[in-house]
Amino acid sequence: MASPSRTEAQRLKQDVCVCIDECREKLHGLSQGIWSRPELAFKEKQSHDLLVGFFSEAGGWTVEPNFILETAFRATWCRSGHEHLRPVNVGFLCEYDALPGLGHACGHNLIAEVGVGAALGLKGALETHTDVPVKITVLGTPAEEDGGGKIDLIQGGAFADMDVVFMAHPSQEDKSFSPCISITDCTVKYHGKASHAAAYPWEGVNALDAAVLAYSNLSVLRQQLKPDCRLHGIITHGGTKPNIIPDYTEMWYYIRTPLLKDLSDLRAKVEACFNSAALATGCQVEIIFANRAYSNILQNLTLEKLYEENGRSVGIQFNDDSSNFSGSTDFGNVSFVVPGIHPFFYIGTEALNHTPEYAEAAGSEKAQEYTLRTAKALAMTAADVLLDPALLKQVNEEFIVAKQTQE
């Protein structure tokens, strides 16, 4: 099948933008509905229902609520077009969980809006332009902030037939790539022996001493880490009363490295710090690591270049410095399963993510123009790979090579 001409491709992209603009009020309402009722990981029932209802009312979508997870969903639109050609499956991901005490201070309501907007724009344009076989899949992915809902969806086969996947995350600037790093977390429990802290402290085994020693050990370790590694945590339980030798304390730590393959080495050093604190104080220790880790994001330069070209055409000005490491995301795990991109986008504020100021900005009218142009750029990039089989082949070849170098 011959690819559409460049003129046809540009016309299709123009229609993508028109379709998104026509939906701007509905998209803003969707985003506001999520933002005004923040819900924590795996508890996003109202957001789930709002998104499911949105696609059900939009028409033409096959909608599956409670998909694999209770608060996940899948919405698909498919046009086979040619009997012997499998439709290219383009995926858009929506996040919608919030932060404890801060609401949508990471702007996940806008992530959902971008994913929905891009999918609607691409569908609307394709319906009137080309008979290229295509499947558009929108996945609602819960619990990015805590728990890793995308990992459950990977294990459930949600990405098995996808060819390329897109999402975008709010930030302080526009970047086609920022190297999110791998992460795991652990809970550490020290068990000692209670005793009266004034009358006979020698009878006690101080679990708080163990926690403080562990905290100090990790702080000393931190100065020996590479600049792009991260190690940070808190003491979540430090005792009950000053005149009682604490017989139980608990800590919660995050461990991050640039690449997933480096995480095990740092984990071993961290465990040694926890164990040595137990040995020094006579406490027993439990170290409970999360049963899943977030991977670093696998970069795809072909998709990034396409996204930047399309982004500039709708007014996005990119920061070309991608050297600074940011946080972590379960999209990293997705990027090892199917090629994709996870660009960051400016929303009209210099406030930092995970602050009350950013939560306010994520719900503001000002954020809308930036959000919609990001949706346009994502949909236009998806159109590029749909219309040009050679591009899609290049994306996949790069994905395979990049994956092999990091596993």
N, C-alpha and C positions, 0 to 999 in steps of 0.2 A: 504494500500500500504506500503510495507516495505521500510524503510529508506536505502539509500545507505550506504555501509560500510565506515569505517574511511579511508581506503585506497582510495576508490572512491572519498570521499570528499576532501582528500588532492590533488588528481589528478585534481579535478575540480578547486581547488584554484590555483594550479600551472598554469592551463590554463587561469584563470582570469588574472594572472600577465603577462603571455605571450601576451594575447590579448591587454592589456593596453600598454605594451611596443611596440607592433606593431603599435599602433596608436599615439605614442608619438609626432611625428612631426606634425601631424594634430591637436592634442590637444594643442600643443604649439602655433601653428598658430591661433587657435581659441582664446586662452587666449590673445595673442598679439593683435588680432583684437579688442577685447573688451577694453583692457588696453590702446591702442593708441587713442581711441575715447571715452573718458569718458562722460557719460550722467547722468543727475540727475534723481531723483525719478519720475516715471511715464512718463519719456521722453526718455526711453531707446530704441528708435526705431531701431537704427543701430545694437545694440547688439541683440535685438529681432530677427531682420531679419537674422543676421549672424548665430544665433543658430538654427533658423528654417531651414535655408538653409543647415546647417551642417547635421541635422538629415534627411532631405529630400534626401540628396545625399548619406547618409550612407547606405540606403537600409534596408527594413524590418520593418521600423517604420511607424506608423500612426501618422501624424503630424497635430496638430491643432494650427494654428497661432491665435493671438489676442484672446486667450482663457480667457473668463470672463473679463479680462482687456485688454486694447489696446496693452500693451507691455508684456503681459504674453503669455506663450505657453504651450502646452502639447504634449509630444511625448510618444507613447506607443508601446510595443511589447508584444504579448500574445501567449501562447501556452497552450491550454486547456488540452491536453494530456489524460484526463480521463473524460468520459461523466458525471459522477455523482460527480465529485470533482470540487469545485470552485477554480480557480487559486489563489494562494497567490499573493497579489498585493504588490510589493516592490517599494517604492517611493524614488527618488533622487531629491533633490532640488538644483536649480541654482539661485544664486543672481548675479546681474550685474550692479547695479546702483553705481554711484560714489559720491564723496563729492564735495560741492561747493569750487572752488578755489584750491583743492588739488588732483583732479583726483581720481585714485584708491588707495588712501591712507589707505583703509581698505582691499584691496586685493580681492574685489568681483569678479574680473576677474578670480582669482584662485579658488574661490568657484564654479564658473560656470565650470571651467575645471575639478575640482574634481568630480562634479555631473555627467558631461557628460562622463568622463573617467570611473567612476565606473559602470555606466549603460552599456557602450559599452563592458567593460570587462566581466561583468556578462552575458550579452546576448551572447557574442561570446563563452564563455565557456559552457553555457547551451545548445547551439545549437548542440554541438557534444558529450555531456556527458550523460545526464539523461532526462527521459521523465516526470519529475516532473512537474505538472501543475503550470504555473507561468505567472504573468503579471508584466512587468517592466514599471513603469511610471516615466517620467522625467518631472518635472514642472519648468518652468521658472517663478520666483517669483519677480516681480519688487518692487522697493520702500521700501527696508528695512531701509534705512537711514532716510527716512522721509515719513510717510504716512501709512506704514504697509500694503503692497500689499498682504501678506499672509492672513491677516484678511479678505480682500475682497474675496480671493480665498476660504477660509473656508466658508464664508457666501454663496458663489456661489456653494458649494457642491464639490469642487475639491478634497477634502480628504475623501469623504464619503465612498468610497470602498477600501481605502488603509488599509493594515494590519500593515505595519511598514514603517518608513520614516527615511532617512538619509541625512545629509549634514555635511560639515566640514568648519571651519573658520580659516583663517590665524591668527597667533599670534607670540609671541616670544618664545614659547615652545610647546611641545606636551603634551596635556592633553585629557583624554577621557571625562572629564567633568569639566566645570568651571561654577559656579552658577551665570549665568546672571540674573539680577534682573528686577523686574517689573518697568514700567515707564508710566507716563502720562505727558502731557505738557499743559501749559495754556498761553494765551495771556491776559494781563491786560492793560486796557485803562483808564487813568484818564482824566476827563474833568473839566477844570477850567474856568477862565475868563481872557482874555488878557488885559493888561494895560501897560502904559509907566513905565518902571522899575525905572526911575529916577524922573520923574515929579510927578506922582501920583501912586506909587506902591500899596497904600492902596485900590485902586479901583480894583485891580486884585485878582484872586484866582489862586494860583500857583500850576499848575499840576506837575511841576518838583519837588517841595517840597514833594508832595504826593509820587512820584516814589522813591525819595531818602529815605523818611521815610519807605516805604515798603521794600526797599532793606536792610535798617538797621534792621528793624523788623525781616526779614528772617535770617539775619546774627546772630542776637541774638538767634532766635529759633534754629539755626543750632547746637549751643553748647549743646542743650538739647536733640538732636536726638541720637538714638542708632548708634553705630559705622558703621553699615552696611546700613544705610539710606543715601540718597544723595539728596541735594537740591541746584540747581545752575541755574543762569539766567543772563540776560543782559537787559540793557535799550536800546531798539531799536530806540526810538525817544525821544529826550530830550528837544525839543524846536527849535526855528528857528533863534533867534538873541538875544544877551545878553541884549539889552535894551527893550526887550518885555517880560513881565511876561508870561511864557508859559501857554497857555490855553489847551494844549493837550500833553500828554506823553504816551508812550507805553512800556511795558516790556514783556519779553518772558522767561518763567521758565520751567525747567524740575524737576519733582518730582519722586524719585525712592525709592522703598522699597524692601526688599528681597523677600517677597511674595505678590502676587496680593491682597490677602485678607486684608493686612495691609495698602494698598494704600489709602483707603478712610479716615482712621484716620489722616494720615499726610496731606491729602488734606484739611480736615476741619481746621487744624491748620494754614495752608498756607493761606486759604481764610480769616481767622481772621486777619492775618497780613496785607493783602491787604485792607480789609474793615476799619481797625482801622486807616490806613494812610489817607484814604479818609475822615473819620470822623474828624481827627485832622486838616486837611487843608481846609475843606469845599468843597472838590471836589466831583464830582460824579464818580463812578467807574463801569466799566464793567469787569467781570471776565469770560473769555471764555475758558473752558476746552475742550481739544480734545475729539471728540466723540468716541474715542477708546483708549485703553491702551494696552501696551505690557505686557504680563504676564512673570513671572519667568519661567525658564525651569524646567519641571517635569523630575526628574532624573529616569533613568532605569538602575539599576545596572547589570542586566543580559546582556543587550546589551553592556554596557561599558566593562564588563569583556571579552566578546567575541571580541570586538574591540581591546582591549589591547593585547590579545593573538595573534590575527592576525597581529596587528601592529608590535609586537616584531619580528614576523617571517619575516618581510620585512625590519627590521633594525630600527624601531622607538624606541627611548628611552623616556619613559614617565616620566614626573614630577608627583609624586604621591600626591603632596600637592594641593588639590582642595578647600582650605579654602578661598582663596582670591576672593572677588566678582569682577566681571568685568563689562562690559557695559550691554546693554539691546538689545533684538532682538525680532522680531515678530515670530521667531521660537518658542518662549515660548508659544504663543497661539496655535501653531500647536501641541505642546507636550501635550496639554490638550485634544486634539481631537483624536490623533492616537499615539501609542507608537513610540518613535524614539530617536536618539542621535544627538548631535551637538558638536562633539569634536573640539578641537583647534589644529592647527599644525604649527610647526616651518617652516620658509621659508628661513633660512640662514642668518638672520640679527637680531641684538639686538635692532634695531630701534623700536620705539613705533608706534602703529596704529594711524592713523589720523595725520601723519606728512609727510612732503615732502620726507623724507628719506625712509619711508615705501612705499610710492607710487613708488619710484624708484626701491625698492627691489621687489615689486610685479610684475614688468615687466622684471625682470632680468632673464638671463639664469640659474643662480644659484638656483632660486626658483623651477625649474622644477623637480628635483629629489625628493625633499620633497613633492611636490604636487602630483606627480604620485604615490609615495608609500602610500600617504594618500588615494588616489582613490582605490588602491589595497586593503588596509585594510578595507575600507568601503564595497567594493564589496564582499570580502571574508566573512565579517560579515553577509551581506545579504544572502550569500550562506548557512551559518550555519543555519539560521532560515528557509530557504526554504527547506533544506534537512532533518530537524529534527522537526517534528510536536510538539514534547514534548517541545522543546526549544521555539517555537513560543507561545505555550500555557503558558509557564512560563513568557515570556515577557508580554503577555496580562494580566495575573493575577497580576503581579507586577504593571502594568500600572493602573489597576482598583483600587488597594489598595492605591497607591500613590495619585491618583486623589481624592479619597474620603477623605484623610487626609488633603488636602489643599483647599477644596471647602467649 
